[in-house]
């Protein structure tokens, strides 16, 4: 990728009518735009319907999947990106709430995506500069769409995200990471527990403990849906002291034992095939 587009990890178009992607995770953000057709998208177990004109974003470490629906043509734009050099914009993307699907009502996101593709596929003088401009404008316009439409987005743009919170989010969303207590996290980041919890709540709008529990529950659900892993192995992977501790935690927060959830998930998968 050209040095002017270092933030862009990949970009492409999928035009397969029967498109489907299984549950997976990235260590970067991903932006998708539905240009044609309809389908569904799930992030950390939350299912959302999508159709032409819809935009959705996943954050680093979020488990997500999706597929086209029906027999109509389906066309999806997608781009993976990092925002290390744009701290204000990165903060806003990390603050996106649980309602992740919004609509590009005025077509600005589509127009910028189309121009970006043209600049990348049909090289012109200083095309990299134009492409980078289009890409940054696209990211900003998407945040503006979320600001207007998403009811649960944290409207805290004026609150800067300190390095300790950003580093903590990166750690919590690491592709492989064990279960850790808040005291241990605070010690690793060289701050007091009180300071860490206060700054996290100030920036993200919800308690650190709740954020960690919800993330751990979704991780557990993800692994329970995957064949070939026993509940004991999953408990160990997630940092629990044993199967009993894992089972108590999972049932407390989902109302189901791990074995019952796995059985239900398997039945749901079988019924959709």
N, C-alpha and C positions, 0 to 999 in steps of 0.2 A: 504494500500500500504506500502511496506517495507520502512524503513527510508532512505535507499539508493536511493529510487526512489521517493522522496517526490515531485519532480517537475512534475511527470507524474500523471495526474488526472484520466485518463482512457485510455484504448487501446482495439482495437477489429478488427474484420473482418466481413464485410457484403457480403454475397454471394447470395443475392436474385436477380433474373433476373428482377423483377419489382420493384426494390428498389426506393423509393422516400422519401424525407424529406422536409417538408414545411418550410417556412421562420422562422428563429429563431436566437437568439443571445446568446453568452456566455460571461462570465467574464474572459475567459482565451484564449490562442491561441489554434488553432486546425490544425493539419497536416493530409492531406489525400493523398493516393497514389492509383492510378487505376492499379490493377494487371491484370485485364482481362475485355474486353468489352469496351463500350463507353457510354458517357452520357453527361450531362451538369451540370454546376455549376454557381451560380450567387452570387455575393457579392455586397451589397449596390446597387442593381439594374443593375449591369453590368454582362451580360450573356456571358459565355465562354464555348466552347465545350471541352470535355476531352475524352481521350482514353487511352488504355493500355500504361503504362510507364509514364503517366503524374503525376505531383505532384502539389498540391495547398495548400495554407495556408490561414486561416482567423485570424484576430487580435481580441483582446477583444472588444466587443461592436459592431462588424460589423454584419449587417443583412445578412444572407446567407441561401441558400437552394440548392437542387440539386436532380438529378434523373438519372436513367439508361435510355438509349435510345435503340430502336430496340428490336429484339428478341434474341439477342446473350447473352450467360452467362455473368454475371457481378460480379466482385469481387473487393471490396474496402477495403483497410487498413485505419484505422484512429486512431488518438491519440490526446487527449487533454492534454495540459501542461501549466505550469507557469514557468517563468524564473527569479523569484525574487533573487535567489542566484547566477545568472550568468549575471551580468549587461552588459558586453560587447556583449554577445549573444542576450540578450533581446533588446538592442539598435538596433541591426541589424534586428531583426524580426519586430520591430516597424517601421523601415525605408522601409520595402517592399513597392513597388510602386503599381500602379493600375493594371499592367499586372501581374496577380497572378498565371497563369498556366505555368509551365515549364516542361521539359522532362528529366527524369532520363536516359539519353542516354547510360551510361556505366553500369547501373544496380546496382550501389553502394547503393542507397537508399533502393531498394528492398531487397538486401542481408542483410542489417543491420536490416530492419524491420523483415525479416524472422528469423534472429538469435535472435532478441529480443523476438519474440514470443516463440521460442524454450526454451530460458532461463526461461521465465515466466511460461511456461506450463509443462516443464519437469525439475523439480528442481534438481540441481547438487550442489556439494560443492562450496560455495562462488558464487552461481548463481546470487545473488542480485548485487554483485560487477560487474560481467560480464554484467548483464542486464543494469546496470547504465552506464557502459562504452559504450555499444552499443547504448543506447538512446542518450547520449551526442554526440557520433560520427554521429548519424543520423541527429541530429539537425544542426551540423556543416556542414555536407555534403550538406544538403538541402540549407543552406545559400550560399554555394559555387556554387551550381547549379544556384541559382538566380543571383549571381554575374556575372556568365558567360553569362546567357541567357536573363535576363530581362532588356529591354532597359530603363525602367523608374525607376529602383531601385536607390535610393539615395546612391551614392558611397562615404559615409562619415564615414567609419568605424574608421578612425583615429580621428574623432571628438567625444569626450566623451559626453554622454547625461547627463546633470546636473540633480540633483534630482527635481528641480522645473519643468523642461520640462516633466519628467517622471510622476510626480504627476499630472500635468495638463492633459496629455494624458489619464491617468486613470480616471480623473474627467470627461473629455469630452466624454469618451466612457462608462461612467457608464450606467448600464441598465435602470435606471430611473433618468433623470436629466433635469432640466428646462433650458430655454434659458437664457444665461448670457452674459453681455457685457465684453469686454476685460479689461476695467478699474476695474470692480468688480472682475474679475479673478485675476488680478495683486494684488489687495488689499488683497484678501484671501490668496494669496501665498507670501505676504509680500515682493513684489518686485515692481519696477516701471513698468509702461506699456511699456516704451521704452525697458527696459532690457528684459522683458518677450517676446516681439515681436522679438527682435534681437536674443535671444537665441533659440527661436522656429524655426526661419528661418535658423539659422546656423545649427541646428541639423536635421531638417526635409526637408529643401530645398524649402519650400513654405510658404507664409505668414500665420500667425495665423488666421487672419480674413477669408481668403479664405477657410482654413481647416475647420473652424467652420461652415461656410455657407454650404459647401458641405455636411458635416455631418448632419446638420439640414434638408437640402433638402431630403436626403436619409431617415432620420427618418420620415419625413412627408409622403413620398411616401409609406413607409412601413405601416404606420397606415391607410393611405387612401385605401390600398389594403385589409385591414382587415374589415370584415363585423361587424356590431354592434356598430360602433363608428361614431358619427356625426362629421362634420367638426368643429363645435364649440367645441366639447369635445377634438378633436385632437389639436386645437389651444391652449386650456387651458393646455393640457398635455405638449405641447412643450414650454410653457412659453410665448405665445403671449398675448398681452393685450386684444385681441378680434378676432372675425372671420374676420373682415375687414383687420386688420393688417396681419393676417396669409395669407389671400387670395392675398393681394398685394405682400407680400414676395414670395409666391409660384409661382405666375404668372411671376414675374420679373425674377426668376431663372430657370423656366422650360418652359415658354411660354404658359402654360395652367392654367386655373383656377382649384382649387381643385376638384370641381364637375366634370369638363371635364376629368381630369386625372383619377378620380375614375371610371367614366363610361367607359373610354378606357381600364383601367386595368381589369374591370369586363368582358368586351367583349373579351379581349385577353385570360382570364382564361377560359371562356366558350368555346371558339373556340378550345382550346387544350384538352378539356375533351371528 
